[in-house]
Amino acid sequence: MSGRWKKVIWALLMIQLCLLHVFLLNKIRYEADYIWYRVCVRLNLPYVFYHRGFTLVVLGMTFVSVLMAAIFLIRYRRFRAECISGLYPVQEEGLKSRYEKACVQAGIEKESRKVIYKSAKAATPFVLGFYKPVLLLPEWVKEDETCDLLLLHECVHIRHKDTWYKLFLFLCEAVCWYNPLAYLICSVGRRDIEIDCDETVIAGCGKKERADYGQFLIDSLKRVQEKEYVHSAFFGASGREMRARIVAIMEEKRPYDRIAKIAAVLLLIETVLVITVTGWETIKQQQVQKAPENIYAGYEKPECFTDETLERMLSLAPVGEDAYSKEVQSLAGNEINSDQNGQLSFETEEPWQVGLERARYYGESVSQLVYRYLNYDRDQIAASARFLADGTYEQLETSYQRLLAGNQKEAVFAMVLREFWSETEEDIPFFARLEKADGYYYAYYPLAVHVKMVGDCVFELQGIGRMDETVEAFRVRYPQMDYSDVPCFVGKPAFETKTGYEVRISEDSLEIKKEGVEEWMTVPVTLEELFTRGDEMDGVLTKLQDGSYQCDGIKQIFAYGGCGNFGQNPGLPVQVVYYDEEAGGFRNSVVTKNYGSVRRLFVSFPEDGKTGYLLLTCERTMWQEGTVCYVTKDGGRSWEEIEEKVGGELMTHSLTMDMRFITNEIGFITIRDSKEPYVLRTDDGGISWKTASFSGKKEYASIAYAPFFEEGVLVIDVGEEDYSKNGGIKARYVSENLGANWTFERFVLKQ
């Protein structure tokens, strides 16, 4: 393989390495952010650095590349200045004529031929410059046959623009400085540049001429190693590269061709694969574009949300809570399989039928059929394209599912599904509920879905109804069945959904906005202060602590701090920042400087903006901590620690989960417990505390959260260990005596 083709191969490989560099940066984006986040947490760095992992990686890699390029530029300018300092034009007519002859042999046009120069510091002939390269000769050059060969060699360099090629290799090496392959390709690329010129020079020469040329190269290398000479070129050759050139000159068989041939084969295979994959994707896209199909065409929506639909559901035999999982297990040995080619024995004939690969998991068909039902009144063409492509039901998530009646042949499921909602509230279906979570809106669908097997692995939608109405109808029709495990779907409490204010964290500040007002107000506290806490067992905060702020029509207040022990070491005291309507701006006040290892902060202003409470947890061991409560009577300007006269021993307990006051006197603290709900109650503003009692306790439901009023009734939700405050199934208890005693009412499914 000729040196010219090798140069092409190395250039293509270098371009691929640079593309791989960009690909890898894109791939490690989130991993870099996560690793850097863990480092920041471990080193307790300021919050401003937490989400800059990928940015720092890119900046670091770019810095090394720029540094390499800067060093290259400085070295090259010094080299060029040293060459020019001893430069003078060649006067010998013989050398000029030989140079003209070499230019003709190399194919350099007459107008591109430059004056040749000599330098006392040059060890060997070389080309200097990029845009207008010139040939630089050492003073020892004589007019002989070897002179013709070396002049031709350098003219070929000029003709092939090899200085630009070497610069290209170096810049790619600087971009991929961390990749050993980049250095390897640069090395063999520089070698093959010289071999390419050598091949042109020795074409048609005998062994003697080849030997003389090789000896000239050896002598040149010796002169390069002498300190009084400038290198033969800025991109100087090493001894290993020189040895490779001599072997290529003297031998017909090239041992160095093997690597280039392997690289060429790999490039060819890769090119074929890229073309094949790209072509296949293009064909698929063209097929989709050419033949848009509407699977809904000619079909009406099935009868849903009617009395007849409900009556058909009630005709099926009711089943218990674990019926579906038990049936799936029993059907494991009687699976209806597809044939050897993966084709179903019964094809779907309409949009209200779904084919499954495993018929025993017939519950999987329900969410797909609901998604098709939802898309009937939307863009049917777009929905059909998704169904025909891979059968997926994007954006629809099952939050809860339970078999109410029937079996694999025909069944009714109670379920709650949700999807991201980007439309207006007016466009939401009548059977849906719109809820907001983490700044995004979701449509929730609490439904009862009736499906029937109409063929092998194929299930058909028979009807849809409201989940709560259907479950209640089953309770009435079949009073002997226990449906207490079926939760009622609920969203956030009313006092949380309509607070009158919005809270957001921008890139470097905390902001709030009153409903109906366009302008956002910046809260005068840094994110670093907001996300600082004294207890490090739970890691560093990355968002506002749940319960540490209140932003509604009653009060706009944020609690933070509790890091370091004031009086000994510098730190951040427990303090609050709140909006003072009388002053028309924010105020800041220190609550206490006595606690420097605070884990949680809670604030609660139940009735007005004057009387409020702040609770902090501190002095934590692994699973135990203390609780201290403060009260303010002037809206947050001054705070006083409450001294417990009754129940003070209860203030040291397991980890605190939640806190809220429902009046200026009655408040609750909920404690983590693995067996049963543990709730502390006060009815005198925190002076005395007692343990609330629960009746009808449910197994596994032991994590209680702060009580709240729902439609005039005081309720409390108790979940399992792994559930979050605002998600999953909760056992809901109600109280008729303001939280002194609690009675189980039902299970609820929170968003």
C-alpha positions in Angstrom: 0.0 0.0 0.0 1.4 3.4 -1.0 2.2 6.0 1.6 -0.4 8.4 0.0 -3.2 5.9 0.8 -1.9 5.4 4.3 -2.1 9.1 4.8 -5.7 9.1 3.8 -6.5 6.2 6.2 -4.8 8.0 9.2 -6.6 11.2 8.4 -10.0 9.4 8.4 -9.1 7.6 11.7 -8.2 10.9 13.3 -11.5 12.5 12.2 -13.3 9.5 13.7 -11.4 9.9 17.0 -12.5 13.5 17.2 -16.2 12.5 16.5 -15.8 9.8 19.2 -14.5 12.5 21.5 -17.8 14.5 21.0 -19.9 11.3 21.4 -18.1 10.3 24.6 -18.6 13.8 26.1 -22.3 13.6 25.3 -22.5 10.1 26.9 -20.8 11.0 30.2 -22.8 14.2 30.7 -25.1 12.9 33.4 -22.5 10.5 34.9 -20.0 13.4 35.3 -22.6 15.5 37.0 -23.5 12.7 39.4 -19.9 11.8 40.3 -19.0 15.5 40.8 -22.1 15.9 42.9 -21.0 13.0 45.2 -17.5 14.6 45.4 -19.1 18.0 46.4 -21.2 16.3 49.1 -18.2 14.4 50.5 -16.0 17.5 50.5 -18.9 19.8 51.7 -18.3 22.3 48.8 -20.6 25.3 48.2 -23.8 24.5 46.5 -22.9 26.6 43.5 -20.5 23.8 42.4 -22.9 20.9 42.8 -24.4 20.7 39.3 -21.3 21.8 37.3 -19.7 18.3 36.9 -20.0 18.1 33.1 -19.1 21.7 32.6 -15.9 21.2 34.6 -15.0 18.1 32.6 -15.5 20.0 29.3 -13.5 23.0 30.6 -10.7 20.8 31.9 -10.4 18.9 28.7 -10.5 22.1 26.7 -7.9 23.7 28.9 -5.5 20.9 28.2 -6.1 21.1 24.5 -5.7 24.9 24.5 -2.5 24.5 26.6 -1.0 22.0 24.1 -1.9 24.3 21.2 -0.4 27.3 23.0 2.9 25.4 23.7 3.0 24.4 20.1 2.5 27.9 18.9 5.2 29.3 21.2 7.7 26.6 20.2 7.0 27.0 16.5 7.4 30.8 16.6 10.8 30.4 18.4 11.8 27.7 15.8 10.8 30.0 12.9 12.6 33.0 14.4 15.8 30.9 14.8 15.6 29.7 11.3 15.0 33.1 9.8 17.9 34.6 11.8 20.6 32.9 9.8 18.7 32.8 6.5 20.1 33.8 3.1 19.1 33.1 -0.6 21.0 30.4 -2.5 23.4 31.9 -5.0 24.7 28.8 -6.7 23.2 28.5 -10.2 23.7 24.7 -10.1 21.5 24.3 -7.0 18.9 26.6 -8.6 18.7 24.6 -11.7 18.6 21.3 -9.8 15.8 22.8 -7.7 13.8 23.8 -10.8 14.2 20.3 -12.1 13.0 18.8 -8.8 9.9 21.2 -9.0 9.1 19.9 -12.4 9.4 16.3 -11.3 7.2 16.9 -8.2 4.6 18.7 -10.3 4.9 22.2 -8.7 3.5 24.9 -11.0 5.9 27.6 -12.0 4.1 30.5 -10.2 4.2 28.4 -7.0 7.9 28.0 -7.0 9.7 30.0 -4.3 13.2 31.1 -3.7 15.3 28.5 -1.9 17.4 29.5 1.1 20.4 28.3 3.1 21.0 28.4 6.8 24.1 27.8 8.9 22.0 26.2 11.6 20.0 23.8 9.4 21.0 20.1 9.8 19.1 18.8 6.8 16.8 20.2 4.1 13.3 20.9 5.2 10.2 22.9 4.3 9.3 26.0 6.5 5.9 27.6 6.6 2.3 26.7 5.9 0.6 29.2 3.6 3.7 30.0 1.5 6.2 27.3 2.3 9.9 27.7 1.3 12.7 25.2 1.1 15.6 25.6 3.5 18.9 23.9 2.8 21.9 23.4 5.1 25.3 24.8 4.1 26.9 21.4 3.6 24.6 20.5 0.6 26.7 19.7 -2.5 25.7 19.5 -6.1 25.6 15.7 -6.7 23.0 13.0 -7.3 22.1 12.8 -3.6 21.3 16.5 -3.8 18.8 15.8 -6.6 17.1 13.2 -4.4 16.8 15.4 -1.4 15.6 18.4 -3.4 12.9 16.1 -5.0 11.9 14.8 -1.6 11.3 18.3 -0.2 9.5 19.4 -3.3 7.1 16.5 -3.0 6.4 17.7 0.6 5.5 21.1 -0.8 3.4 19.6 -3.6 1.4 17.4 -1.1 1.1 20.3 1.4 2.5 18.0 4.1 3.1 20.8 6.6 -0.7 21.3 6.7 -1.2 17.6 7.1 1.2 17.5 10.1 -0.6 20.5 11.6 -3.9 18.7 11.2 -2.6 15.6 13.0 -1.3 17.7 15.8 -4.5 19.6 16.4 -6.5 16.3 16.4 -3.9 15.0 18.9 -4.5 18.0 21.1 -8.3 17.5 21.0 -8.0 13.8 21.9 -5.0 14.2 24.2 -6.3 11.6 26.6 -6.6 8.9 24.0 -3.4 6.8 23.3 -4.7 6.0 19.8 -4.3 9.7 18.9 -0.6 9.6 19.7 -0.1 6.3 17.8 -1.9 7.6 14.7 0.1 10.8 14.8 3.3 8.8 15.0 2.6 6.5 12.1 1.0 9.4 10.1 4.3 11.4 10.3 6.2 8.3 9.4 4.1 7.6 6.3 4.3 11.3 5.2 8.1 10.7 4.8 7.7 7.3 3.3 5.3 8.7 0.7 7.9 11.2 -0.4 10.7 8.6 -0.3 8.6 6.3 -2.6 8.4 9.2 -5.2 12.1 9.9 -4.9 13.4 6.3 -5.3 10.9 5.3 -8.0 13.0 3.6 -10.7 16.2 3.7 -8.7 18.5 0.7 -8.3 19.9 -0.8 -5.1 23.0 1.4 -5.1 21.0 4.6 -5.4 18.6 3.3 -2.7 21.6 2.6 -0.4 23.1 6.0 -1.0 19.8 7.7 -0.2 19.5 5.6 3.0 23.0 6.5 4.0 22.1 10.1 3.5 19.2 9.8 5.8 21.4 8.2 8.5 23.9 11.0 8.2 21.1 13.6 8.4 19.9 12.0 11.7 23.4 12.3 13.1 23.5 16.0 12.2 20.1 16.6 13.8 21.4 15.2 17.1 24.2 17.7 17.1 23.3 20.6 19.4 24.6 23.3 17.2 22.1 22.6 14.6 18.4 23.4 14.5 16.3 20.3 13.9 15.7 19.3 10.3 12.1 20.3 10.7 9.7 21.5 13.4 7.9 18.2 13.1 11.2 16.4 13.6 11.5 12.6 13.0 12.6 10.2 15.6 15.1 7.4 15.2 12.3 4.8 15.1 10.6 6.7 12.2 14.0 7.0 10.4 14.6 3.3 10.7 11.1 2.6 9.3 11.9 4.8 6.3 15.2 3.0 5.6 13.5 -0.4 5.8 10.8 0.9 3.3 13.5 2.2 1.0 15.7 -1.0 0.9 13.0 -3.7 1.0 10.3 -4.5 -1.5 8.1 -6.1 1.2 6.8 -3.6 3.6 6.3 -5.0 7.1 4.6 -1.7 8.1 1.8 -2.2 5.5 0.0 -4.7 7.7 -1.3 -2.1 10.2 -2.5 0.2 7.5 -4.3 -2.7 5.7 -6.1 -3.7 8.9 -7.1 -0.1 9.5 -8.4 0.1 5.9 -10.5 -3.0 6.4 -12.0 -1.7 9.6 -12.8 1.6 8.0 -14.5 -0.2 5.1 -16.6 -2.4 7.4 -17.6 0.6 9.5 -18.6 2.6 6.4 -20.8 -0.3 5.2 -22.4 -0.6 8.6 -23.1 3.2 8.8 -24.6 3.2 5.3 -26.7 0.2 6.0 -28.1 1.4 9.3 -28.7 4.9 7.9 -30.3 3.5 4.8 -32.6 1.3 6.8 -33.7 4.1 9.1 -34.4 6.3 6.0 -36.5 3.5 4.4 -38.5 3.1 7.6 -39.1 6.8 7.8 -40.2 6.9 4.2 -42.6 4.1 4.7 -44.1 5.8 7.6 -44.4 9.1 5.7 -45.8 7.4 2.5 -48.5 5.4 4.1 -50.0 7.1 7.2 -52.6 4.7 8.5 -55.5 5.4 10.9 -56.4 2.3 12.9 -59.5 4.2 14.2 -61.0 4.6 10.8 -64.5 3.1 10.6 -64.7 2.4 14.3 -66.7 4.1 17.0 -65.8 4.4 20.6 -67.0 1.5 22.8 -69.8 2.3 25.2 -68.3 3.7 28.4 -69.4 5.5 31.6 -73.0 4.4 31.3 -75.3 2.3 33.6 -75.2 -0.5 31.0 -71.4 -0.5 31.2 -71.5 -0.7 35.0 -74.1 -3.5 34.9 -72.0 -5.7 32.6 -69.0 -5.2 35.0 -71.2 -6.2 38.0 -72.2 -9.4 36.3 -68.7 -10.8 36.8 -67.8 -12.7 40.0 -65.9 -10.5 42.5 -62.4 -11.5 43.6 -60.1 -10.7 46.5 -57.0 -8.5 46.7 -54.4 -11.1 45.6 -56.6 -12.8 43.0 -54.7 -11.5 40.0 -51.2 -12.5 41.2 -52.5 -16.0 42.3 -54.0 -16.5 38.9 -50.9 -15.5 37.1 -48.9 -18.1 39.1 -51.5 -20.8 38.4 -51.4 -20.1 34.6 -47.6 -20.3 34.4 -47.6 -23.9 33.2 -50.5 -23.3 30.7 -49.1 -20.3 28.8 -50.6 -19.7 25.3 -47.5 -19.2 23.2 -46.9 -17.7 19.8 -45.7 -19.9 17.0 -42.0 -20.5 16.1 -41.9 -17.3 13.9 -43.1 -15.2 16.7 -46.5 -14.6 15.0 -49.7 -14.5 17.1 -52.2 -17.2 16.2 -55.0 -14.6 16.3 -54.4 -11.1 14.8 -56.1 -8.0 16.2 -58.8 -6.7 13.9 -59.6 -3.3 15.4 -58.2 -0.6 17.6 -60.1 -1.9 20.7 -58.1 -5.1 20.6 -54.6 -5.7 21.9 -52.4 -8.7 21.3 -50.0 -9.8 24.0 -47.0 -12.1 23.9 -47.9 -13.7 27.2 -51.6 -14.2 27.7 -51.4 -15.0 31.4 -50.3 -11.4 32.1 -53.6 -10.2 30.7 -53.5 -7.2 33.1 -50.9 -5.6 30.7 -53.6 -5.1 28.1 -55.6 -2.7 30.2 -53.4 0.4 30.1 -52.8 -0.1 26.4 -56.5 -0.1 25.7 -57.1 2.9 27.9 -54.4 4.8 26.0 -56.1 4.0 22.7 -59.4 5.2 24.2 -57.8 8.5 25.2 -56.3 9.1 21.8 -59.5 8.6 20.0 -60.4 12.3 20.5 -56.8 13.4 19.8 -54.5 13.1 16.7 -55.5 9.7 15.5 -52.9 9.5 12.7 -50.0 10.2 15.1 -51.4 7.8 17.7 -51.8 5.1 15.0 -48.2 5.5 13.9 -47.0 4.9 17.5 -49.2 1.8 17.9 -48.2 0.3 14.5 -44.5 1.0 15.1 -44.0 -1.0 18.3 -47.3 -1.1 20.2 -46.0 1.1 22.9 -48.3 3.4 25.0 -46.0 6.3 25.7 -46.5 8.8 28.5 -49.1 6.7 30.3 -48.0 5.5 33.7 -49.9 3.0 35.9 -50.0 4.3 39.5 -52.4 1.6 40.8 -54.0 -1.6 39.5 -56.2 -4.2 41.2 -58.4 -7.0 39.8 -62.0 -6.4 41.0 -63.9 -9.2 39.3 -63.5 -12.1 36.8 -60.4 -13.9 35.5 -58.3 -14.3 32.4 -61.3 -14.9 30.2 -63.1 -11.7 31.2 -62.1 -9.2 33.9 -62.7 -5.8 35.5 -59.7 -3.9 36.8 -59.7 -0.9 39.2 -56.7 1.3 38.2 -55.3 4.8 38.3 -53.2 6.0 35.4 -51.5 9.3 34.8 -49.8 11.2 31.9 -47.9 14.4 31.5 -50.4 17.2 30.6 -49.3 20.1 28.5 -52.8 21.3 27.4 -55.1 23.7 29.1 -57.3 22.7 32.1 -60.4 23.0 29.8 -59.2 20.2 27.5 -58.9 17.6 30.3 -61.4 14.7 30.0 -64.4 14.8 32.3 -63.3 11.6 34.1 -59.7 12.9 34.8 -58.1 15.0 37.6 -55.4 17.5 37.0 -52.7 17.6 39.6 -49.4 19.6 39.9 -46.2 17.9 41.0 -42.7 19.5 41.0 -43.9 22.3 38.8 -45.5 20.0 36.1 -49.1 19.1 35.5 -50.3 15.5 35.3 -53.7 14.2 34.3 -54.8 11.3 36.6 -57.4 8.8 35.4 -59.1 6.8 38.2 -60.9 4.2 36.1 -62.6 0.7 36.2 -61.7 -1.1 32.9 -63.6 -4.1 31.5 -61.6 -6.4 29.2 -62.4 -9.8 27.6 -60.2 -12.4 25.8 -61.5 -12.8 22.2 -58.7 -15.0 20.9 -55.3 -16.4 21.8 -53.3 -13.6 23.5 -55.8 -11.0 22.3 -58.0 -8.9 24.6 -60.8 -6.5 23.7 -62.0 -3.5 25.6 -65.6 -3.9 26.7 -66.1 -0.7 28.7 -64.8 1.9 31.1 -66.3 3.5 34.2 -65.2 5.7 37.1 -63.2 3.8 39.7 -64.9 5.1 42.8 -68.5 4.6 41.4 -67.6 1.0 40.2 -66.0 0.0 43.5 -69.0 1.3 45.5 -71.4 -0.5 43.2 -69.5 -3.8 43.9 -69.6 -3.1 47.6 -73.4 -2.7 47.4 -74.0 -5.7 45.1 -71.6 -8.0 47.0 -71.6 -7.0 50.7 -69.8 -10.1 51.6 -66.7 -9.0 49.7 -64.1 -6.9 51.5 -63.0 -4.0 49.2 -61.4 -1.9 52.0 -58.0 -2.4 50.4 -59.1 -0.5 47.2 -57.9 3.1 47.7 -59.8 6.1 46.9 -57.8 8.4 44.6 -56.9 11.7 46.2 -54.7 14.5 45.1 -52.8 17.0 47.3 -54.7 18.6 50.2 -56.8 21.6 49.3 -54.6 23.9 51.4 -51.6 22.8 49.4 -53.1 23.0 45.9 -54.3 26.6 46.2 -51.9 28.5 48.3 -52.1 31.8 46.4 -48.3 31.8 45.9 -45.7 30.1 43.6 -42.2 29.2 44.7 -39.3 28.5 42.4 -35.5 28.2 42.5 -33.8 29.9 39.6 -30.1 29.3 38.8 -28.8 31.3 41.7 -31.8 32.6 43.8 -35.1 31.7 45.5 -38.1 33.5 44.1 -41.8 33.7 45.0 -44.8 35.2 43.1 -48.3 36.0 44.2 -51.1 34.6 42.2 -52.3 37.1 39.6 -49.1 39.1 39.8 -46.6 38.8 36.9 -43.4 39.9 38.7 -41.4 37.5 40.8 -39.8 38.6 44.1 -36.3 37.5 45.0 -36.0 36.2 48.5 -32.8 37.8 50.0 -31.0 34.6 51.0 -28.4 32.6 49.0 -29.0 29.1 47.9 -25.8 28.1 49.7 -27.4 29.2 53.0 -30.7 27.6 52.2 -29.1 24.3 51.5 -26.8 24.2 54.5 -27.5 22.1 57.5 -25.5 20.9 60.5 -26.4 17.2 60.3 -24.5 15.5 57.5 -25.8 11.9 57.9 -28.6 12.6 55.3 -26.1 14.3 52.9 -26.2 17.8 51.6 -29.5 19.4 50.6 -30.2 20.1 46.9 -33.7 21.6 47.3 -35.9 23.2 49.9 -36.6 20.9 52.8 -40.2 19.8 53.0 -41.9 21.6 55.8 -39.1 24.2 56.2 -41.1 26.9 54.6 -44.7 28.2 54.3 -45.7 30.3 51.3 -49.5 30.9 51.2 -52.0 33.6 51.9 -51.3 33.5 55.7 -47.5 33.7 55.7 -44.4 33.7 53.4 -41.5 32.4 55.5 -38.4 30.3 54.9 -36.3 28.7 57.7 -32.7 27.6 57.2 -29.4 27.2 58.9 -28.3 25.2 62.0 -24.7 24.6 61.0 -21.8 25.1 63.3 -21.7 26.1 67.0 -21.7 29.8 67.5 -19.5 30.8 70.4 -16.9 28.1 69.4 -16.7 27.7 65.6 -18.1 29.9 62.9 -21.3 28.6 61.2 -24.8 29.5 60.2 -27.4 29.9 63.0 -31.0 28.8 62.7 -32.9 31.8 61.2 -35.9 32.8 59.1 -36.5 35.1 56.2 -40.1 36.3 55.8 -42.1 38.9 54.0 -43.3 41.8 56.2 -46.4 43.3 54.6 -46.2 46.4 56.9 -42.7 47.2 55.7 -43.3 46.0 52.2 -40.3 43.8 52.0 -38.4 40.9 53.4 -37.0 40.7 56.9 -34.5 38.3 58.4 -34.3 37.2 62.1 -32.2 34.7 64.0 -34.1 32.1 65.9 -31.3 30.5 67.9 -27.5 30.1 67.9 -27.5 27.3 70.4 -27.8 24.4 68.0 -25.2 23.6 65.3 -26.2 20.1 64.2 -29.7 20.6 62.9 -31.2 17.9 60.7 -34.8 19.1 60.0 -36.6 22.5 60.2 -40.4 23.0 60.2 -42.4 26.2 60.3 -46.1 26.6 60.8 -48.4 29.7 61.0 -51.9 28.2 61.3 -54.3 31.1 61.7 -52.6 34.4 61.1 -49.3 35.9 60.2 -48.4 36.8 63.8 -48.4 33.5 65.8 -46.2 30.8 64.5 -44.0 27.9 65.4 -40.6 26.6 64.4 -39.4 23.1 65.2 -35.8 21.9 64.8 -34.4 18.4 65.2 -30.8 18.1 66.5 -28.2 15.9 68.3 -29.0 13.0 66.1 -27.6 9.5 66.6 -28.2 6.8 63.9 -32.0 6.6 64.5 -32.7 9.0 67.3 -32.7 12.7 67.8 -34.0 15.6 69.9 -36.8 18.1 69.1 -36.9 21.8 70.2 -39.8 24.0 69.5 -39.9 27.9 69.3 -42.8 30.3 69.1 -43.2 33.8 67.8 -46.0 36.2 68.5 -44.9 39.1 66.3 -44.7 37.4 62.9 -41.2 36.2 63.1 -39.2 39.2 64.4 -38.5 37.5 67.8 -38.5 33.8 68.8 -38.8 32.2 72.2 -37.9 28.6 73.0 -40.9 26.7 74.5 -40.2 24.9 77.8 -42.2 21.7 78.0 -43.9 21.2 81.3 -45.6 17.9 80.4 -44.2 15.3 78.1 -40.7 16.7 77.9 -39.3 13.1 77.8 -41.2 12.6 74.5 -39.0 15.2 72.8 -36.2 12.7 72.4 -37.4 10.0 70.0 -36.9 8.4 66.6 -36.4 10.5 63.5 -39.0 13.3 63.0 -41.2 12.9 59.8 -43.5 16.0 59.9 -44.9 18.8 61.9 -47.9 21.1 61.6 -50.1 23.3 63.9 -53.8 23.4 62.9 -54.7 26.2 65.3 -52.6 28.6 67.4 -52.7 26.1 70.2 -53.1 22.6 68.7 -50.2 21.1 66.9 -48.7 17.7 65.9 -45.3 16.1 65.5 -45.1 12.8 63.6 -42.3 10.3 64.4 -40.8 7.6 62.3 -41.9 4.1 63.5 -41.7 0.7 62.0 -44.7 -0.8 63.8 -47.5 1.7 64.2 -48.3 5.4 63.8 -46.5 7.6 66.3 -47.9 11.1 66.7 -47.3 13.7 69.4 -50.1 16.3 70.1 -50.2 19.5 72.0 -53.3 21.6 72.8 -51.6 24.5 74.6 -49.0 25.8 72.2 -46.3 23.2 72.8 -46.2 23.5 76.7 -47.5 19.9 77.1 -47.3 16.9 74.7 -49.2 13.6 74.6 -49.3 10.6 72.3 -52.3 10.4 70.0 -54.2 7.1 69.9 -55.2 5.1 66.8 -58.0 2.5 66.3 -58.3 0.1 63.4 -54.6 0.1 62.7 -53.5 -1.4 59.4 -50.5 -3.7 59.0 -47.3 -2.2 57.5 -48.9 1.4 57.6 -46.7 3.0 60.3 -45.2 6.3 58.9 -47.6 9.1 59.8 -47.5 12.6 58.2 -48.9 15.8 59.6 -52.7 16.1 59.9 -54.8 18.5 57.8 -58.4 19.4 57.1 -60.1 17.9 54.1 -63.6 19.2 53.4 -64.0 20.2 57.1 -62.7 16.9 58.5 -59.4 16.5 60.2 -57.5 13.6 58.5 -54.1 12.0 58.8 -52.4 9.8 56.2 -50.2 6.9 57.3 -48.0 5.1 54.7 -45.5 2.3 54.6 -41.7 2.6 55.0 -40.8 3.0 51.3 -43.6 5.4 50.3 -43.1 9.2 50.0 -45.3 11.8 51.7 -47.2 12.7 48.5 -47.2 9.3 46.7 -48.4 5.8 47.1 -51.2 4.1 49.0 -51.9 5.6 52.5 -54.2 4.5 55.3 -56.4 7.5 56.1 -57.6 8.1 59.6 -60.1 10.7 60.7 -60.6 12.5 64.1 -63.7 14.0 65.7 -61.8 15.6 68.7 -59.1 17.6 66.9 -56.5 14.8 66.7 -56.6 13.3 70.2 -58.0 10.0 68.8 -57.9 8.7 65.3 -60.1 6.1 63.6 -59.3 4.3 60.3 -61.6 5.4 57.5 -60.2 4.0 54.2 -57.2 3.6 52.0 -56.3 6.5 49.7 -54.0 6.6 46.7 -52.1 9.9 46.6 -50.5 11.3 43.4 
